[in-house]
Amino acid sequence: MPSTELLIAFFATTAIFAYIPGPAMLYAAAQTMARGRWSGLTAALGIHLGGYVHVFAAAAGLSVLFHAVPPLYMAVKLVGALYLIWLGISLFRAKAEGDVALPLIERKSARRAFAESITVEVFNPKTAIFFMAFLPQFIDTSAGFPVWMQFVVLGTIVNLMFSSADIACVFLASAVIERLRRSGHAQRLMRRAGGAVLVGLGVHVALQRS
């Protein structure tokens, strides 16, 4: 594995990147605002599992393809952006739920958030580029472990740290909306706020040049 000094730098840099607000944190917060804490947590789990697609893709060198074939990168980016926008619009159109049916609807929404979040993360080429650009800085080709294994181990650590930030964001968003839970107007406002965040993320991803 890399040297101790390299690992310290790796952990410090990863922690900084993980806790800077980014698309995954905002997505998990949006799901929490729109559907509740459990949906936010399952969304964070989905993002975490989707992240492993990019970890193993980076280890296999798939991200190099995005650099070599810009049209492919743009196509995947636009698919992910359109999906985010569609999710945001669906939250705008969602009807307010009654108190009696809320537990069942929350479970259904949590499953939906889980599936949606995996799709969002898998179709996020920026994550693939991040892993491919960041992880090689901490790979030691002279180490006893093969390079692909170092990619997997370091990528897994990055994914876990980023997920810890997503979970913290979910609990923070949940604490804010819990006080507003009794107000039907506040619930509608939070749902629309969550939709606005998702639409904004989608537009931001679509307009990014790289």
N, C-alpha and C positions, 0 to 999 in steps of 0.2 A: 504493500500500500504506500501512498505518498508519505513523505517525511512528516514529523510532528509539526514543524513550522508551517508546512503547506496545509496541513489539516486545520490548524488554528485559523489561518487566513481563510480557509474554505468555510468554516463554521461562522466566523464573524461576518463574512461577506454575504453568506446565505441568509443569516438572520436579518441583516439590513434589508436585503431585497424582499424577504418574506413579509416583513411588517410594514413595508411601504404600501399604502392602499393601491390595489390594482384591480383588474377586471374580475378575477375570481372572488376576491373579497366583496366587491360590490355586487356581484351576482348572488352570492350567498346571503348578503344583507337584503337584497331585493326580494329573494324568496321568503326570507323571514318576515319582512314587512307585509308581504302579500298573503302568506299562507300560514305563518306561525313558526315557532322555534323548531318544532320537529321537522318541518319541511326544510328549514334552513340547514339543520344538521345533516339530513339525508342528501341535500344538495351538495354540502361540503364533502360528504363521503363519495358522491358521484364524481365530483371534480377530482378528488384524490385518486380514485380508481382510473378515471380517464387519463390522469397524469402519467400513469405507468405505460400507457401506449407510447407517449413521447419519450419516456425513459428508455424503453427497449428499442424504439425507433432510432434514438440517438446512438445507442450502443451498436446498432446494426448499420449505422451510417445513412439512414433514410433521409435525415435532415439535409444531407449534402445535395440530395435531389432537388429540394426546394431552392437551394442556391443556384443550382445548375439549370433548372427549368423554371424561370420566373412565372410563365403562364400557369403552371401547376400551383405555385404558391398563391397567386392571385385568385385562382378558382376556389381553392380550399378556404381562403380568407373570406371571400364573398359569401360562400355557402354558410360559414359560421356566423357572419354578420347578419345575413338575412334571417337565420334561425333565431338569433337574439332579438331582432326586431319583431319577429312573429310572436315570440313569447311575451314580449312587453305589451304588444297590442292585445293579446289574449287576456292579459291581466286587466287592462283598461275595460275590456268588454265583460269581464266576469261580474256576475250579480252578487249582491250581498247575501251571505248565508245566515240562516236562522240559528238561534242558540241550540235548539233541540238536535238538529242534524249536524252540528259542528264537529263532534268527535269523529264520526264516520267520514266526513268530508276532509278532515285534516289528514286521516290516514291515506285516503285516496290521493290527496294533493302531495303528500310526502313521497309516495311511490312515483308519482308523475315528476316531482322535482328531482328525484334520484335519476330517473331515466333521462330527463332533459339535460341535467348537468353533465352526465357522461358524454352526451352528444356535443354539448357546447365545448367541453374541454378537448375532445378528440378532434373537432374541427377548428381548433385554435392553432394555426401554424406559428403564431408568435411564441407559443410555448415550446414548440419543436425547435425553433431558431434559438430560443434562450438556452435550452439544454445543450444544443450543439455548440453555441458560442461560449457558454459559461463553464461547462464541465471540463473541456480540454485544458483550461488554465490550471487545473489541479490534478491532471493525470501525469503519473510518473512512469515513463516508458521503461525505466530501468528497475522498476519494482518487481517483486516476485510474482504478483498477481497479473494475469493477462489484462490488456487494456480494456477489453469488453466487459470484464468483471468489475474493474474499477468504475466504468461508466454506470453499471447497474447499481453498485453499492452507493456511490456518491449521488446518483440520480434519485435513489430511494430516500436518502437522507434529505435531499432538497424537497422532494415531494411531501415528506412528513412535516418538515418545518413550515412549508407553505400552507399545509392543511391546518396546522395548529393556529396560524394567523386567521384562516377562514373561520375556524370554530370560535375563536375569540371575537371575531366580528359578528358572528351569529348571536352570541350571548349579549353583546353590547346592543345590537339592534333589538333583540328580544326584550331587554330591560327597559328600553325606551318605549316600545309599543305596549308593554304590559300595563303601563299606567293609563294608556288610552283605550284599552281593550273594551271597556264598558260603553264606549261611545260608538254608535253606528256610523256617525259622520266621520269619526277618526279612523275607523276601520276602512271606510271607502277611501279616505285620504291616503292611508298607508298603502293600500292596494294600488292606487294610482301612482303613488310615489315609486313603488317597486316597479311598476310598468314603465315609468319614465326612465328609471335607471337602466333597465334592460334595453329599451329603445336607444337611449343615449350610448350605451356600450356598443350596440350593433352599428350605429352610425359612425362612431369613433373608429371601430375596426375596419369598416368599409372604406373610410376616407384615408386611412393610414397608407403611406406609400411604401413602407417596408416593415 
